[in-house]
């Protein structure tokens, strides 16, 4: 079903691996409605991500009412998780303020990618009592549960422009002491597809091409920043939730503001992560929350490397980057 290979990366203590899906007939994941040479779609993951774990995720039994939240790392998925969970739970703010988002909506592959997390994350997802379940994943399309595609399970995909993703991911991995290098060196690793869940570009492009499937809700961090009210309305329709009154919308937008999310004990996962990860003294899970933060932190050379990789990848599929993210 899967091929595994190890790769070299000098900036982390763990040996990373790359995984691709051969499919049952050796032709790749035939259940995904895309024409693609899947032999080139490798996903970089930590060494403790095993064949057995990959197969358990692929065969994960879904429910008719399940909603999956999928993204690359550090694209705004925590923000979207809070929004989508509230819509799926009738705007129950009291319940949302009683437990962390990652407890209410477990991270499907968590125990397979984070050696510090000891509980079996697949079991945790299977045991969610909520109906509907909201299940989070950073895995690319070909590594996700097959039933997302074969059974048409509703899936929210959050994308973000690659330069801001690099900066946010670098700070996160550095602050949990997982990656040890300069930001320019991290850009080289990111472009070379050595960071977890990469290739970023393959991850994004596959779901961008799936965006018109009726079970896919594609949104960008940039759209959420520019028009969160519009995103809420669009997502409400996708999730078959009621039209919000003006007062309900105002309260929800206030709850979801960056300032309030950052102050929230349970919406911000900073305190949750510190319970099982060693972090730097200045660790912030929600850092700046703006579009274009890369302009303050990336060198011209690093920006050029990312732009070059983007052009090469997007051109192959006839995609214009600004059509996805706008001008960033």
Residue pairs with C-beta under 8 A, 6 or more apart in sequence:
1 21
1 22
1 23
1 24
1 51
1 54
1 55
1 58
2 19
2 20
2 21
2 22
2 51
2 54
2 55
3 19
3 20
3 22
4 17
4 18
4 19
4 51
5 17
5 18
5 42
6 15
6 16
6 17
6 18
6 47
7 15
7 16
7 17
7 18
7 44
7 194
8 15
9 15
9 16
9 189
9 194
11 179
11 180
11 181
11 185
11 186
11 189
12 178
12 179
12 180
14 46
14 47
14 48
14 115
15 47
16 44
16 45
16 46
16 47
16 194
16 196
17 44
17 45
17 46
17 47
17 49
18 42
18 43
18 44
18 45
18 193
19 42
19 43
19 45
19 49
19 54
19 143
20 38
20 39
20 40
20 41
20 42
20 43
20 142
21 28
21 29
21 38
21 41
21 58
21 142
21 143
22 28
22 38
23 29
23 30
23 38
24 30
27 38
28 36
28 37
28 38
28 39
28 41
28 142
29 38
29 141
29 142
29 146
29 149
31 146
31 149
31 150
32 141
32 142
32 149
32 206
32 210
33 149
33 210
33 213
34 141
34 206
34 209
34 210
36 206
38 142
41 140
41 142
41 199
41 202
41 206
42 193
42 199
43 139
43 140
43 142
43 143
43 197
43 198
43 199
43 203
44 193
44 194
44 195
44 196
44 197
44 198
44 199
45 112
45 113
45 196
45 197
46 112
46 113
46 114
46 115
46 196
48 112
48 113
48 115
49 109
49 112
49 113
50 112
53 109
53 111
53 112
53 122
54 112
54 143
56 122
57 108
57 109
57 112
57 122
57 139
57 143
57 144
57 145
58 143
58 144
58 145
58 146
59 145
59 146
60 108
60 122
60 125
60 126
60 145
60 147
61 126
61 147
62 145
62 147
62 148
62 151
62 153
63 131
63 132
63 133
64 151
65 131
65 132
65 133
66 132
66 133
66 135
66 153
66 154
67 84
67 88
67 132
67 133
67 134
67 135
67 153
67 154
67 155
67 156
67 239
68 134
68 135
68 136
68 137
68 144
68 145
68 148
68 153
68 154
68 155
68 156
69 77
69 80
69 81
69 84
69 105
69 134
69 135
69 136
69 137
69 155
69 156
69 158
70 136
70 137
70 138
70 139
70 144
70 155
70 156
70 157
70 158
70 207
71 77
71 80
71 138
71 157
71 158
71 159
71 160
72 138
72 159
72 160
72 165
72 197
72 198
72 200
72 203
72 204
73 138
73 165
73 169
73 172
73 196
73 197
74 160
74 165
74 168
74 169
74 172
75 158
75 159
75 160
75 165
75 221
76 158
76 160
76 221
76 224
77 136
77 138
77 158
78 101
78 261
78 267
78 268
78 269
78 285
78 286
79 221
79 224
79 256
79 261
80 156
80 158
80 219
80 224
81 101
81 105
81 134
81 136
82 96
82 101
82 255
82 256
82 261
82 267
83 231
83 232
83 235
83 252
83 256
84 134
84 156
84 235
84 239
85 96
85 101
85 104
85 105
85 134
86 92
86 93
86 96
86 252
86 255
87 232
87 235
87 236
87 239
87 241
88 130
88 132
88 134
88 239
88 241
89 95
89 96
89 130
91 248
91 251
91 252
93 251
93 255
95 104
96 104
96 266
96 267
97 264
97 265
97 266
98 266
99 266
100 266
100 269
100 272
101 266
101 267
101 269
102 110
102 136
102 269
102 272
103 272
104 130
104 134
105 133
105 134
105 135
105 136
106 121
106 124
106 125
106 128
106 135
106 136
107 121
107 136
107 137
107 138
108 121
108 122
108 125
108 135
108 136
108 137
108 139
108 145
109 121
109 122
109 137
109 138
109 139
110 117
110 121
110 124
111 117
111 118
111 119
111 120
111 121
111 122
112 121
113 138
113 196
116 276
116 277
117 276
118 276
125 133
125 135
128 135
137 144
138 196
138 197
139 197
140 197
140 199
140 202
140 203
140 206
141 149
141 203
141 206
141 207
141 210
142 206
145 153
147 153
148 155
148 215
152 214
152 215
153 215
154 215
154 217
154 238
154 239
155 215
155 216
155 217
156 217
156 219
156 235
156 238
157 207
157 210
157 211
157 216
157 217
157 218
157 219
158 219
158 220
158 221
159 204
159 207
159 208
159 218
159 219
159 220
159 221
159 324
159 325
160 220
160 221
160 222
160 325
161 220
161 221
161 222
161 291
161 321
161 324
161 325
161 328
162 190
162 200
162 201
162 306
162 309
162 310
163 294
163 298
163 303
163 306
163 307
163 328
164 221
164 291
164 292
164 293
164 294
164 328
165 200
166 183
166 186
166 187
166 190
166 294
166 298
166 302
166 306
167 183
167 293
167 294
167 297
167 298
168 287
168 293
169 186
169 190
169 195
170 179
170 183
170 186
170 187
171 284
171 287
172 285
173 179
173 186
173 195
174 180
174 280
175 279
175 280
175 282
175 283
175 284
176 273
176 277
176 278
176 279
176 283
177 277
177 278
177 279
177 280
179 186
179 189
179 195
181 189
183 297
183 298
183 302
184 299
184 301
184 302
186 195
187 298
187 302
187 305
187 306
188 305
189 195
190 198
190 200
190 306
191 305
191 306
191 309
193 199
193 200
197 203
201 309
201 310
201 313
201 314
202 313
204 324
205 313
205 314
205 317
205 319
207 216
207 218
208 218
208 319
208 324
209 317
210 216
210 218
211 218
217 234
217 235
217 238
219 231
219 234
219 235
220 324
220 325
220 326
221 291
222 291
222 325
222 326
222 328
223 230
223 231
223 326
224 231
225 289
225 290
225 291
226 326
228 253
228 256
229 249
229 253
232 244
232 249
232 252
232 253
233 243
233 244
235 241
236 242
236 243
236 244
244 252
254 260
255 261
255 267
258 286
258 289
260 267
261 267
261 268
261 286
261 289
262 268
262 286
262 289
265 271
268 285
268 286
269 285
270 283
270 284
270 285
270 286
273 279
273 283
273 285
274 283
287 293
291 328
292 328
294 303
298 306
310 321
311 321
314 320
314 321
